[in-house]
Structure formats: C-alpha cells, structure tokens
Amino acid sequence: MAQVCELCGKGPQFGNNISHAHNVTRRRWNPNLQSVKAATPGGTKRVKVCTSCIKAGKVVKG
C-alpha cells in the first residue's frame, strides 16, 4: 500500500545511504503515517494521515 498522507499528499522522499567506504545505495524516508478514525461528511472513516496533519488540526477525530 502507498505511504501517502490522504490529506496533504505527503509521500516518501528518496536519497542515498553512504557508507564509510563511500558505497552508495538508494534509500527512502517514509512519512510518519497513523491510521485514525476521522469524521467525514459520510460518517466516520479510517484514514492514513501524517502526524504533522494531526498536530495541525487538519483532521477531526470522530
């Protein structure tokens, strides 16, 4: 399943692991997603949102 916030669309960022010997391999930083019950117009629904959206009050728990 995709690691994407359903509110803001924040997804993984990509970069490199670099070892002491300067071996370079690809890696990814995933957003901190939490599954919460949110109040939607059609009733409560379980959504995957990032913690920055929860802290900012963008999601109404219900």
Stockholm file with secondary structure:
# STOCKHOLM 1.0

chainA/1-62         MAQVCELCGKGPQFGNNISHAHNVTRRRWNPNLQSVKAATPGGTKRVKVCTSCIKAGKVVKG
#=GR chainA/1-62 SS CCCCCTTTCCCCEEEEEECTTCCEEEEEECCCEEEEEEEETTEEEEEEEEHHHHHHTCSCBC
#=GC SS_cons        CCCCCTTTCCCCEEEEEECTTCCEEEEEECCCEEEEEEEETTEEEEEEEEHHHHHHTCSCBC
//
